[in-house]
Amino acid sequence: MLGRSEFPGARRATSTRSIATPLAAAILATAAMASASAHAGSVTFDWDQMSGNATATGTLTLTSSLLTPADATGATQFSLMLAQINAAGESVLGDVSAFTFSFGGQTLVTTDLNSNSTGWADEFTGEPNNILESTWSASHTFSAGTLQVLGNSTPTSIGDITTASMGTLSATGEWVLAAPTPVPLPASAWLLLGGIATTFGLARGQRR
């Protein structure tokens, strides 16, 4: 009987705690990462048509490490210049995570974006905040003709800063910041609660 522990479960409990402690830390770290990714810096703009002989619809979403949740709500305005975007290891067109524009029975998508010479911004002197003001373009040639969208960072006299055309069809409008969609956080929330519960459980067990 010599050499045997007086408390057979002591070694198992110690071993379990030594494994569970880093596991709890890993769970908490994963939860923090999931929560951070859930708050990714994304802003979405919807097409608001001002005039034209045909109706267009569209949405454009920017995702960047330089954007904040406050930018998405319109509480703050952003101005991401080319140099800033490049310094962050991103590309100006690569920051467009989603884009669709339908006009004249045809639709442009993200891969149809082909230029941007100013970066992305939603603030411009003399123009309302939360209107996307950038010089960019997107186009695609269909059997019915070439659909082209041109964004202009310098507003016209009536405020329209984007034009769309395809054959004899034309439209002008603005890209207006869309109301933010609530971000679901079930995964990160459960991970965080699990990590906290594990941590408290271990601390309680160690006191016994």
C-alpha positions in Angstrom: 0.0 0.0 0.0 3.0 2.2 0.3 3.3 4.9 -2.4 -0.4 5.0 -3.1 -2.1 8.3 -2.7 -4.3 8.7 0.3 -6.8 10.4 -2.0 -7.1 8.4 -5.3 -9.1 11.1 -7.0 -6.5 13.8 -6.3 -4.2 13.0 -9.2 -7.2 12.8 -11.7 -8.6 16.1 -10.5 -5.3 17.8 -10.8 -4.8 16.4 -14.3 -8.3 17.5 -15.3 -7.7 21.0 -14.1 -4.4 21.2 -15.9 -6.1 20.4 -19.1 -9.3 22.3 -18.6 -7.6 25.6 -17.6 -5.9 26.1 -21.0 -9.1 24.8 -22.6 -11.2 27.5 -20.9 -8.6 30.1 -22.0 -8.9 28.8 -25.6 -12.7 29.0 -25.5 -12.5 32.6 -24.2 -10.0 33.5 -26.9 -12.1 31.9 -29.6 -15.2 33.8 -28.3 -13.3 37.1 -28.4 -12.2 36.4 -32.0 -15.8 35.4 -33.0 -17.1 38.5 -31.4 -14.6 40.7 -33.2 -15.4 39.1 -36.5 -19.1 39.7 -35.8 -18.3 43.4 -35.6 -16.5 43.4 -38.9 -16.2 46.9 -40.4 -18.9 46.8 -43.1 -21.1 49.6 -44.5 -23.9 49.1 -47.0 -25.3 51.7 -49.4 -28.6 51.4 -51.4 -29.3 53.0 -54.7 -31.6 56.0 -54.4 -32.8 57.1 -57.9 -33.3 60.8 -58.5 -34.2 60.8 -62.2 -34.1 58.8 -65.4 -36.2 57.2 -68.1 -36.0 53.7 -66.5 -35.8 52.4 -62.9 -32.6 51.0 -61.4 -32.0 49.2 -58.2 -28.8 48.4 -56.4 -26.8 47.8 -53.3 -23.1 48.2 -52.5 -21.3 46.9 -49.4 -17.8 47.9 -48.3 -15.8 45.8 -45.8 -12.5 47.1 -44.4 -10.4 47.0 -41.3 -10.5 50.8 -41.5 -14.3 51.0 -41.0 -16.0 51.0 -37.6 -19.4 49.9 -36.4 -20.2 53.6 -35.9 -19.6 54.2 -39.6 -22.2 51.5 -40.4 -24.9 53.3 -38.3 -24.0 56.8 -39.8 -22.9 58.0 -36.4 -19.6 58.8 -37.9 -18.5 59.4 -41.5 -15.5 57.9 -43.2 -13.0 58.9 -45.8 -10.7 56.1 -46.9 -8.1 57.4 -49.3 -6.1 55.1 -51.6 -3.0 55.5 -49.6 -4.8 54.4 -46.4 -6.4 51.4 -48.0 -3.1 50.3 -49.5 -1.2 50.8 -46.2 -3.8 48.5 -44.6 -2.9 45.8 -47.0 -6.2 46.1 -48.9 -7.2 47.1 -52.3 -9.8 49.7 -53.2 -11.9 47.4 -55.3 -11.2 44.5 -53.0 -13.0 46.4 -50.3 -16.2 46.0 -52.1 -17.6 42.8 -50.6 -20.9 42.9 -52.3 -22.3 44.8 -55.3 -25.4 44.4 -57.5 -27.0 46.9 -59.8 -29.9 46.1 -62.0 -31.0 48.3 -64.9 -32.7 47.7 -68.2 -33.2 44.0 -67.5 -29.5 43.4 -66.8 -27.5 43.2 -63.6 -23.9 44.2 -62.7 -22.1 42.3 -60.0 -18.9 42.7 -58.0 -16.6 41.4 -60.7 -17.9 44.1 -63.1 -16.2 46.9 -61.0 -13.3 48.1 -63.0 -11.9 51.4 -61.6 -11.7 53.6 -58.6 -9.5 56.7 -58.5 -10.4 58.3 -55.2 -11.0 55.6 -52.6 -14.3 55.4 -50.6 -15.9 58.2 -48.6 -19.3 59.2 -47.3 -18.5 62.8 -46.5 -18.2 65.7 -49.0 -18.4 69.4 -48.5 -21.8 70.7 -49.6 -23.3 67.2 -49.8 -25.4 65.4 -47.1 -23.5 63.0 -44.9 -23.9 59.3 -45.4 -24.0 59.6 -49.2 -21.2 57.6 -51.0 -19.0 60.0 -52.8 -16.2 58.3 -54.9 -15.0 58.3 -58.5 -15.5 54.7 -59.6 -17.0 52.7 -62.4 -18.5 49.3 -63.3 -19.6 48.0 -66.6 -20.5 44.8 -68.5 -21.4 44.3 -72.2 -24.5 42.2 -72.7 -26.3 41.2 -75.9 -28.7 44.1 -75.4 -25.9 46.6 -74.9 -23.3 47.8 -72.4 -24.6 48.6 -68.9 -22.3 51.2 -67.3 -22.4 52.9 -63.8 -20.2 55.9 -63.1 -19.8 57.3 -59.7 -18.5 60.9 -59.3 -17.0 62.3 -56.2 -18.0 65.8 -57.3 -21.7 66.3 -57.0 -23.7 67.9 -59.8 -25.8 71.0 -59.2 -28.8 69.0 -58.2 -26.8 66.6 -56.0 -26.9 63.5 -58.2 -23.4 61.9 -58.2 -23.9 58.6 -60.0 -25.1 57.9 -63.5 -26.2 54.7 -65.2 -26.7 54.0 -68.8 -27.5 51.3 -71.3 -28.4 52.2 -74.8 -31.1 54.8 -74.7 -31.8 54.2 -71.0 -30.3 56.5 -68.4 -30.7 57.1 -64.7 -29.1 59.3 -62.0 -29.1 58.9 -58.3 -27.1 58.5 -55.1 -25.9 55.7 -52.9 -27.4 56.3 -49.5 -26.2 54.5 -46.3 -28.6 51.7 -45.5 -30.0 51.1 -42.0 -27.7 48.6 -40.4 -28.9 45.0 -40.0 -28.6 43.6 -36.5 -25.6 41.2 -36.3 -26.6 37.8 -34.9 -24.1 36.8 -32.2 -25.3 33.3 -31.1 -22.0 31.6 -31.8 -19.7 34.0 -30.1 -22.2 34.5 -27.2 -22.4 30.8 -26.5 -18.7 30.4 -26.7 -18.1 33.3 -24.3 -20.7 32.0 -21.8 -19.2 28.5 -22.1 -15.7 29.9 -21.4 -16.9 31.9 -18.4 -18.9 28.9 -17.0 -15.9 26.7 -17.4 -13.6 29.2 -15.7 -16.0 29.6 -12.7 -16.5 25.9 -12.5 -12.7 25.3 -12.3 -12.3 28.0 -9.7 -15.1 26.6 -7.6 -13.6 23.1 -7.8 -10.1 24.3 -6.8 -11.6 25.8 -3.6 -13.1 22.5 -2.5 
